[in-house]
Amino acid sequence: MKNLILTLFAIVFCGIASAQFGRQQQIEPLPEGFKPASTNTFLSSYPAVNAETREALFRVVAPTAQNVQVDIGGKKYDMAKDENGVWTGKCGPQVVGFYYYAILIDGVAVMDRNTESFFGSNWESSGIEIPEGPEGDYYRFNKNIPHGQIRSIHYWSDINGLERHINVYVPAEYEKNPTKKYPVLYLIHGWGEDENGWSVQGHMANIMDGLIEAGKAEPMIVVMPSGDIKTNSDVREASGNITDIYVKDLIPYIDKTFRTKTDRQNRAMAGLSRGGMQTTMTVFTNMDMFVWMGTFSGFFVRGNDGVENTFNGVFKDPVAFDEKINLLFISTGTEERSPKEQVEALKKHGIKNIVYHESHGTAHEWLTWRRALNDFVPLLFK
């Protein structure tokens, strides 16, 4: 009898909870032209995006709040409360691409529970995609082509004294060719993000799958490590040298674990923002290991150094540089700080193996870096 009573109670309780959840989901139909964002959690109608106007609608339940805003794209937008304590608001037109955003409830930044979380700016953030048209298909999932795998792996770093996490992409053909060896691209995230950024926000695998299937890129392994160093005692105190971890711990592990081509002609490194800086730090001090490199929004030369003195004089002899490095790919968004003047100075100095790439209309953001990767990868391992 006791078990029967408990069972009946559970059924009634679940029924009430389901009904309440259902009522919460019974939101008025979205305005014409708006659809739930692709980054929403299951069953969430908001945020909603209008692909033509590039506006987004937001909805937050906060009955006791006095003031609610949405903070997106560097601007705050006020939201209005109805009689049920539901706040709604709309942001102005945004440039297409991926955005981190926050809900400000009485001045406190919180995540929007209606969206998936994305690690950016050093915290788990809400995210929303303002969609491109067909021009963005290169980073979308294509059901008609073979797809590679992204493998989540932990390896031990003697330098760090801890296990470290990496994501490793292998092309679709990897398992079908058990004796074939592959070149490797080491792809680094930026400051405030983590090793999941390229595969989640960057849609790296979709880009790689499309390029390889179209014959535009060599099948390759892509390793996405963490650019941060944590310690057992206090994660705020990062010790060790990230370049040493990449060169002495990570690369040997990858070469031991995967079927890789281990000569320098088959090893590349690229990174966005701080990852671009880490790329220059690693490649320029280990030019016996790499011949391909790319920096996306991350090529910074100190103004007083000059071409011959920057990066400890790596460009001093342009002929020697070109003999060692097959490609220096430098990319930027047209709406962010541009390294174009530095690139022109390098060309004038005599550096020939350099490619300058621009993403038109974008700033320091994931769409800039998706475009950079899409144009960088086809140049590798030729």
N, C-alpha and C positions, 0 to 999 in steps of 0.2 A: 504493500500500500504506500509506504514511504517513497519508494522509487517511482511509483505511478504519479504521486503528487508532484515530485520533483520534475518528472518529464512533462506533465501538463503545465507546470509553472514556466519551464523553459520554452515550451511552444508558445504560450501566451506572451512571454517577454519578447521573444524573437519576432513575433507578429507585430507587437507594438513598435519595436525598434524599426522593423522594416517599413511599417506605415509611416513613421516619423521621417525615416530616410527618404521614402518616396515623396512625401510632401515637400521636403527640402529640395528635391530634384525637380519639382513641378514649377519650373520657372517660365515666365512668359516667353513666347517665341522670340528668337533673336530678330533684330531689325533686318530689313532686306539688305542683302549684300554681305552680311556678317556670317561667319562660320566659326565653330570652335577651333582654337589654335591647335596645331599639330603637336604641341608640347603639353597639352592638357592631360591631367590624370583621368582615369577611367570614369565615364559618365558625367564629366564636368563640361557644361556648356560654355562657361567663362574661364579665362578670357576668350573673347571672340575677335576675329580679325576680318577686316574688309580688304581683300586683296587688291582692289582697284584704288581705293582712297588711301590704303596703307595705315588706316586708323585701327585702334584696338579698344574694345570695351572690357571693363573690369567689374567684378562683383565681389563684395566682401560682407559677411555677416558679422557685425560688431555693434550690438545694440547699446552698449554702455559707453562707447567711444564718443568723444566730443569733436574730433577732427580726424579725417582719414584722407590720405593722398596716395597716389601711385607715383613712384619715382622711376622713370625710364628714360633712357637716352639723354641723361644729363639734365632733365627737367622734371619738375614736380607738377602733377595735375590734381586739382581738388576733386573729391568725390562727394556725392549728395546722399543723404540718408532718408529712407521712407519711413512710414509709420511702424513698420515691423523691424526696424533696426538694420535694414539691408542697405549697404552703401553701393552706389554704382557711379562709374565715371568713365570718361573717354580720353585717350591721349591723342594729340594731334598727329598728323602724318609723319611716319618714320621712314628712313631709308631702309630698303629691303635688307634682310639679314637677321642674324641672331642677336638677341638682347638679354642681358641680365636685368632684372628689375626687382623692386621691393615695394611692399605695402607699408606706408607710414601710418601707424595707429597712435594718435596723440603724440606724434614725434618719434615714436620708436619703430625702427625698421624691422619688419618681420617678413617671413616667406608667405606667399600666397599658396594656401593649401590646395588650390585647384590646379596647380601645375606640377610637373616633375621638377626635381631639384637638380641643380648643376653646380659643381664646385667652381667658383670664380671669385676673384677679389678676396680670396682667403676665407670664404665662408660658403655654406650651401645656399645658393641663391635660386630664386624663381627664374624661369627662362621663358622666352617667347620668340617664335620665328615669324617675322614679317615676310611672307612668301614672295619669292621671285616667280616669274613666269617659266616658260619652257627652257629659258637660258640656264635655269638652276638644276636641270635634270641630271647634270653630271655628278652631283653629290646626293641624288635621291636613289632609293633602292630600285633596281631594275630586275623584275621577275624573270626576264627573258634571257639572262646571261648567267654563267657560273659564278659562284661567290666563294671567296676565300674565307678563312677563319681568323678570329681574333682570340688569342689564347691568353688567359690571365695566369701569370706565373710569379712565384716568389723565388728569389735566389739569395745566396748569402754573400755579403760584402765584408771582406776582412778589413777594409779601410774604414767602413762605417761601423763595423762591429754589430751589425744588425741584418736581419733579412730585409730585402728591398723588393718592391712590387714593380713588375713591368707588364705591359701588354705587347704581344707579338702577333703581327699579321703574317699569315702564310697564304700564298696565292691558291686559287682553286685547284690548280694542277698538282699541288705539293704531294698529296698522298698517292697520286696516280703515277708518280715518277720516283720510285724509291731510291734510285741511284743518282738522280740529278742534284747538282749543287746550285745554289742561288746567291746572287749579290745581296748586300744588306744596306738598307737605309736606316740610320738612327735618327729618329724624329722627336724633337724636344718641345715641350710645352712652354708657356710663358709664366711670368711671376703671378702668384695668386691663384694659379690653376694647378692641375695635377696630371698624372700620366694617363688619366681617362679622357682628358680634354680632346685630344685629336680623334679618338674613336667615337666619342659621343657628340660633342658640339661641332667637331670638324668633319664628321662623316667620312673619315679617311678611307675606310674599307670600301665604301661605295665608289669613291673616286678611283681608288686603285683597281677595283674590279672592272670598271668601265674602261679605263685606259688600257689595261692588259688585254681585255677581250677585243678591243678595237685595234690591237696591234700597235698602239701608240707608245707603249711602255714595255720594257723588259719585265717578265715575271720576277718578282723580288720579295724578299722578306723585309718587313718594316718593324723595327723595334722602338717602342715608345716607353722610355724610362721616366722615372721621377727626376726632376731637376732640383729637388730639395734634399737636404740632409737632416735627418732627425737623430735624436739621441735617446738613450734609455731614461736618463734622468729628467730631462726637460726639453720638450720639443721646440721651445723658443731659442735654444742654444744649439745652432747647427755647427757641427765641427767636421773637419775634413775638407778635402779638395774634390769638388764634383768631377773635374777633369780626370783626376786619378781614379775615381770610382768607375767612370766610363771606360777608361783605357785599360786599367789593371784588373778590374773585377768583372764588369759587364761584358765587354767584347770577348774575353776568353770564355766566359760562360755561354754566350750565344754560339760561338764557334764550336764549342764542345757539345752543345745540346741540339743544334739544328745543322742541316746540311748546307753549309755556307761555303762560298768562295772566299778564301782568307787573304788574298793579296790585296794591296791598296787600290788597284784598279777596279775592284769590286766592292768597295766600301765607301759610303757617303754619309754625310751628316747634315741635318738642317734643323732650324728651330725658329720659333716665333718670339718676337720681343726679347725678353731675357734669355730665352732659348737660343735666339740668334747670337747673343753675346757669348753664351756658353759654347756655341758651335765654333765661333772664332777662337775662343780660348783653347778649345780642344784641338781643332784642326791645325791652327797655326803653330802649335807647339808639338804636333805629332804628324808632320807632313810625310813621314815615312809610312803612315797608316791610312791616309785618306787622299783622294784626288778630286772628289766631288763635294761641294758644299753649298748651302743656301741659307740666307738670312731673310726672314719675313718680318718686316717692321722691327728689325733688330740690328742694323748696321750703324754703329755710332763711332765717329772719329772725333776725338777731342780737338777743338778748334786750333789750339796752338801747336799741335804735333806736326802737322804737315804730312804729306803723302809718304815721304821717305822715313819719317820717324814713328808713324803710327803702328800699333801692334808690334812694338819692339823691332821695327825696321823690316818687317816681312816683305814689304813692297819695294824696298830700296833698289833691288836689282830686278826689274820687270821681266827680263828674259828668264832668269832663274826661277821666278815665281810661276811663270807660265809653263815651265818645264815640269814643275812639281804639282800644280793644281790645274786639272782639266776644265773646271768650271767653278766660278764664283758667281752665284745667282743672288742678286740683291733685289728684294721686292718691297713695295710700300703701297699704302692706300693714298689716293690723291688728297684725302681730307685729313691726313696726319702729317707729322714732321717728315719731310722728304730728305732722303740721302742723295738726291739726284746730283747736286753740286759736287759731292764727294766722289760719286761714280765718274762724273766727267773728268775730275782731277786725276783719278786713277787711269782712265783711258788716255788722257793727255800725257801722263807720265810714261805710258807704254804698256800698260797691262792690257792684254788682248783677250784672255779667257774669262771675260766678265759679261754678264747679261743683266740688264736692268729691266725690271718688270713693274708695272703699275696696275693697281685695281682702281678703276675709275669710279668716283663717287662714294667710296667707302673710307672708313677711318681705321682706328686701332681695334679691330673686331674680327669675328670669325669668318665673315664672308670674304674679307681681304685675304685671310690665310687659306681658305679653301681654294680660292682662285689661284693663289701663289703655288700651292701644292700641285694643282691641276696642270699648271704650265711648267713647273720645275721637273716633275718626275719623268716626262718624256725625253728630257735631255740627258738622263743618267745612263751610264753603262753602255754607251754607244762606241 
